[in-house]
Amino acid sequence: MQTPELTQDARILNFLAEGGEGFISGEALSTRLGLSRTAVWKHVEALRVKGYRIEAVPAKGYRLVGRPDRLSSLEVHPLLATRAVGRVLHHHDTIGSTNAAAFRLAQDGAAHGTVVVAEQQTAGKGRRGRAWVSPPNLNLYFSAILRPELPPQRAPELTLVAAVALAETLREAGADAAIKWPNDVQIAGRKVAGILTELSAEPERVHFVIVGVGVNLNSGEEHFPEELRATATSLSLALGRPAARAPFAAALWNRLETWLDTYLATGFDAVRTRWKALSSTLGVPVRVRTDRGDWEGFAEDIDPTGALMVRMADGHVERVLAGDVEQLRPQR
């Protein structure tokens, strides 16, 4: 997929970034952009309104001294190494649900890899009809449109693909992240991220899959509802310092595309092996809550489709396709 053509604002930011701590003259910018000096000044003013700190000194020119903590294409695209994921980016300051918006876009024909990202969600969606708390300008909330050549019964495997990419990105950022089956990522036994996968399909083929991800990057304890404060965390709480959101988003989308390529080229085995290495669920007693009731056992494995294999007290193994799992003794 071709990289979208840069806007003039993006080109100005790129040129200023190339200059490092030095100044770039208005004349140089004007020449490189093919714009008048007045037009360059107007673009600079527009960027300042968006939160970019651009210093202007007569006879020296302009230099970039600060960027806003935002998730727009101006911040994310320079950091992306993907062919598709995130290259088309729909950025919203406030939205109901990124999954709902992405689903509508996919129905209208949006391309594979299109991402909807928001600074805030007012109706964020979690699993089993739950809400995802989405305070503004702190975390990462996005949904990616995927169009894999897969039969519908294999679509749930994409949740595990996303979980591996997410856990690895959090580890790269410095946190000891682990995956809790089926779709949560934890740090020190507390939930830091969740994944919600939705699809549109015919009996024989997938039309599209929406992979929605919420990552608590900079939430403090005060941002979590009272009932979640003992079980939720954020990357910044774990590291003791703020997390830069645009670099994290770009790193995650880069890694997601890499794992998608591996999965689509070679199948689920490599993903399954890596998921197991990153899991906090396997090897511990668990309580499973399903529509068929609640029961306890020992989480032994995931099978070649991603289902959780739980050995019961009488020795038989239950194959769990969906439900909530409580780890009765954390692995790490």
C-alpha positions, 0 to 999 in steps of 0.5 A: 500500500502506498504511503498517503501524500503528506500534507503541507503541515506534515512536510513543515514538521518534517523539515523542522525536525530534520533541522534538529535544534537549529533554525530553518529559514523561512526562505528555505521552507518557502523554497522546499514547499513551493509556498510563499513566505506568508503561506509558510507563516500561516501554516506555522500559526495553524500548527501552533494552534494544534499545540506544536511549539515552534520558535520564530526568530527574525533573520534565523527562521523557525525551529521546532521545540515541542510537540503535543501529546496527541495521536494524529497522523502528524505525530504517528505517521513519521514513526510508522514502518508499516505497509498498511496498518495505520497508514490510513488514520481517522483521528478523533478528539472525542468519539463514542466507540472506535470499534463502532466507527471502524465497523461503519467504515469497513461496511463502506469499503475502508481498506485493510489496515485502516485505523480509527483512533481517539483521544477520548471515548464516551461509549468505549466497548469491552467484552460481553457488553461491558464499558471500557473507561476512556478518559481524555488525552491519557491513553490509547484507544483504537480499532484496526480494520483487517481484511484477512483471507480466512474462514470465519472459524479462524477469526478468533485467532486474530485476538491472540495475534493482537495480544502477542503484539501488545504484550511485546510492545509493553515489554519493549516499553519496559513493563513485564507484561503478560497475557491473560486468556482470552484478551487481556494484558496484565502488568503484575497481575493487574489489567493494563489493556484489553482487546475486543474483536468483532467481525462481518462474515459469510459462512465461508469467508470473512468480510472484515475483522475489527480489532479494538484495543484499549491500553492504559498508558497514563491513567492514574489510580484516580482515573479508574472507577472505585471497583477497578482500582485494585485490579487495573493499572497503567504503563505509567504507574508501572514504570513511574514515569509518563508514557509517550503515546504516539511512539507507543501507538506506532510501535504497536502498529508496527509489531501488529503488522509484523505478527499479522504477516507471520500469521497469514504466511505460516499459520497459527503455530508461531503465534501460539508458541509466542502467546504461551511464552507470554501467558500469565494464565497457563500453569495456574489454577483458574475459575472459569465463568461461562454461560454454562456455569462456573467451575475451577480447574488447572489451565494447561494449554491453548489448543491449535485454535486458541481455545483454553484447555483446563484440566478438572479435578477428575482428570478430564480436560475442558476446552473453553472457547469463551468466558471469563477466567480468574487466575486463582494464583498468579503465575508472575 
